[in-house]
């Protein structure tokens, strides 16, 4: 693949995230989760570190700085602990062959050229919104596929270079205009998916809130003409949204990370920052959160969405999820799934939650596609977990 095409993917110009989705990603996530669970039996902290760093639950990977704050350790110490834990996982799997890593060998065959591997890994990064841990994920996947240490480091390094280079190219300034396709007309279709309250909106904060990892060097930066300052972003999807907002004539202003939202995930309190709050020229305010299409049905994101939507409503703001696809929440709720596939899955769930292997059998029986699962999860209020995979009717 040409360098220009790789840059297009990283710039968010892949036609639709739906095109890059497959259940192979679910199987890899399920296998990684099983490997991490084995490691966590001996070292519980390793389990949390690997899960959060690699984004195994489907939530965006965390920066080393944020992980350091959680664990009350320095960024460098967290990197050391992560490297040790990942190495132990690899050695355990290589020594026992359990859990079976063959899904990685099928996905990234030994002997495949670097450019083909880089292309696959970059698309997976974009589709899963996992830029922050792209190098760590790429290296781990390649080693599990059977690639040698030096080869895996080289290809993972190329993935990192592509992302880091693209992030720096995003730091355009009016004196040095950026290139690429115009995006100014892309906001209107998004606004049609937004939900709006009846009350008058509260104003925007002047600046983004400061988080412990706001200055982490894993983040990208770009100059926003509308704001007259640099904005920060974690992923290509976030950068794509910010560029749309900066060029849209309907937008009067916006602020990234406008506030923190507290939520409770299965009894464990946590918080996060929705992506951006936008003031439109007609006076309305819209809270927009970037959640990649393949992640929007996952239970942790459903909890976050409910909390952020409630906060937006309390402020008199509209609400929108940017999925990186032509399919948003309203479209997914209306997405047609074959009655046979839906009935088979509903009947299985009526007997209790199912794990990955049983779900994989269901996919083979029905021909279910990833977007079908997402649609059914949203439509019926099912609970879909990763790390490990589990699908339940409640």
Steps between C-alpha positions, in 0.01 A plus 500: 500500500629849421599745771220732385239229552630430852480870575143510369401222739663678792336829404160341536428470128419129499159492334321363807611325818245234421726387213780409740297308760507124544442240769869408470565807716258366760674165501840665545366715783348194666827308470705790636256534791544132583878541493482803728265319739757218532768757582273677749456182704862537615529878468163681536651843433632374166143417400379855553810649340479289184122535470503879529814554291379281213135605522384139526157594636434700185561834670776707342850403628638718777820702487794395713464827691139425595588145598779640716252726677265207561778284642687787670812429297714695256438475126836328450425247774165418342674441167743262673219311671300476177801369305569239765136390518463476120823301480376255762173454312692421181731253672208325669313456171813391313578243769149354535324579171202604710287683424532413131662797318424368151258785426801736498700273268207499258465877516870589472672206326875467539664582168251775413663820377538794733269729303214250510541451876520875559186554293303241699621633835433865410146425387437304821633796699268742322194276524555428870594860589813370676776732373648559847606135540545419130868408531446280806204322340682451169805348668294265717285382209802433279687308769191287567480436126850350510706792369850528642594767754690721255236477226216575740684800645577631151143480369351634824749785479385581147138510625603743774694716253202527266270609782750735664591655166137553409428657840779751445372576150170583668670799664419719201482877537330763279845597371547140384155375393427130523416287201249222458137483402260776619282395793285809548185334369524196727340656809140527373443121476633469855269770634201307368586219744521727804234507772402837646340605831228763536684720754738788425866395490762590757812663359820328396800491732777729376771233498527122523540354846850399599546126545802323648608391152399811303860554396588137431716473189281220362238762414482676167459876460370730233438870468130596490418812302168551678667493840829667417687234697614141487257221579600153614364163400569136577402328176450546128123490551515787749722700266257441215211634709696807614591580142135474395401740779779744418394529136120487544319829446227390746752498788566818697744340741586185692709372788656156532471312832235744631450321834535167677211258536478268801346158449478165673598184314378193685561657838835658414496883478690661213496812284585610148489806275261512202682609186367849420222752566392707200318835483310537175434831327128469583581503874454130573771301676582138418706250698675255265684188607719293267424130535608280209222304331636163613511612865164672538307188603740400779370520856761746637423742220124468552553598864720795400253611234212500747700709747621752240156531339346572842761771565434656158125502565553665840692781327240542227741365238438265212669161480678316219729199466753523215567141387724565199233336286189587303324299771427686824287399798166577327606309187609198701167486680331479158755265343334192350618158616360178355218366715658155502834628633331717762273218620784247528707739709205608717409137569855419606514802730170400658686211662770727642807697398738350244878519460715534191501139384122466511455837335745401225287192432196726477676720245582194290135388522348834407753703300466783753721803426664729760262785426206261552624416849542869583149579375340216694688593817373858484149402396443241774715650773724192514820505700814446291831476684856449385796369700358238498226500232157451653159574352188497716136597463519736801 
